[in-house]
Amino acid sequence: MEFAEVVRRRRMVRDYDPDRPVPPEVREKLLAHAIRAPSAGFSQGWAFLVLETAGERDRFWAATTDGGAPDRWLTRMRRAPLLIVPLANKNAYLDRYAEPDKGWTDRDEARWPVPYWDVDAGMASLLMLLTAVDEGLGACFFGVPAVRVDAFRTAFGVPAEYRPVGCVSVGYPGADDRRSPSLRRGRRGVDEVVHRGRW
């Protein structure tokens, strides 16, 4: 598929065919493309937790939801045969920028105008979303609730220095996929968001 078409078709898919697993070669392509994302100082402070078995996925949903009856969104999302949790490691960036070639001698977080560890993990996530489209699959990036992060860490033995920036669900789109009602707001045009030369 042409790149412009991949970008145009990219959208968040919220229902999956539970009977069609993601082919292993596509799963590996998603991950191989993710690690091609840029990272500040080539820190590469990311990690990716891959959940494919029914037991692994059930453990994820149990750890990240309140355990009540699932609503329509959760019912559809739980059908995804593949979940990939991108995690960011701030320490990898603080350590990297304290190395001699970067010119800083400390690990002061105040030097960072934005948390690039999260930005870079987000860019890796976007590459997975685009790869899914190019492979004819659907995907969705969604958050892990802050109050459930500790339960998630415990459920999967995630080290304390790694923080989930979200989760990418992947699979073949299901028949009950519904576009977000937020799309009714319309996409802001280039002329509304671009400021040339000055604000």
Secondary structure as UniProt FT lines:
FT   HELIX           3..9
FT   TURN            18..19
FT   HELIX           24..34
FT   TURN            35..36
FT   HELIX           40..42
FT   STRAND          46..51
FT   HELIX           54..64
FT   HELIX           72..77
FT   TURN            78..79
FT   STRAND          82..89
FT   HELIX           90..96
FT   TURN            97..98
FT   HELIX           100..102
FT   HELIX           109..111
FT   HELIX           116..134
FT   TURN            135..136
FT   STRAND          138..142
FT   HELIX           146..148
FT   HELIX           149..156
FT   TURN            160..161
FT   STRAND          162..164
FT   STRAND          167..171
FT   TURN            175..176
FT   HELIX           181..185
FT   HELIX           190..193
//
